[in-house]
């Protein structure tokens, strides 16, 4: 939980500097920062289906 909070705070404080230095707007930064979450979700969907078909279980 602490690592998640630290990552969140680092993003909160770094976004204004990134905007100033590189020029992207908040929408672009939000889209780019959401890529890991969408990638993780896609992997969970694919791997979950493979595990169900392969007989994996808990």
C-alpha positions in Angstrom: 0.0 0.0 0.0 2.8 2.4 0.8 4.5 1.8 -2.6 1.2 2.6 -4.3 0.8 5.8 -2.4 4.4 6.8 -3.2 3.8 6.1 -6.9 0.7 8.2 -6.9 2.4 11.1 -5.1 5.3 11.0 -7.5 2.9 11.3 -10.5 0.9 14.1 -8.8 4.1 16.1 -8.3 5.8 15.3 -11.5 2.9 16.1 -13.9 3.2 19.9 -13.7 6.9 19.7 -14.5 6.4 17.3 -17.4 3.7 19.7 -18.8 6.0 22.7 -18.5 9.1 20.9 -20.0 7.5 18.8 -22.7 4.2 20.6 -23.4 1.6 17.8 -23.4 -1.8 18.6 -21.9 -3.4 16.7 -19.1 -5.5 14.6 -21.5 -2.4 13.3 -23.2 -0.6 12.6 -19.9 -3.7 10.8 -18.6 -3.9 8.6 -21.8 -0.2 7.8 -21.6 -0.2 7.0 -17.9 -3.2 4.7 -18.3 -1.3 2.4 -20.8 0.1 0.2 -18.0 -3.3 -0.3 -16.5 -4.9 -1.2 -19.8 -2.0 -3.6 -20.6 -2.4 -5.3 -17.2 -6.2 -5.7 -17.7 -5.7 -7.2 -21.2 -3.1 -9.6 -19.8 -5.5 -10.7 -17.0 -8.3 -11.3 -19.5 -6.1 -13.4 -21.8 -4.3 -15.3 -19.1 -7.5 -15.9 -17.2 -9.2 -17.4 -20.3 -6.1 -19.6 -21.0 -6.1 -20.8 -17.4 -9.8 -21.7 -17.5 -9.3 -23.6 -20.8 -6.1 -25.3 -19.6 -7.6 -26.5 -16.3 -5.8 -24.1 -14.1 -7.5 -23.5 -10.8 -7.0 -22.5 -7.2 
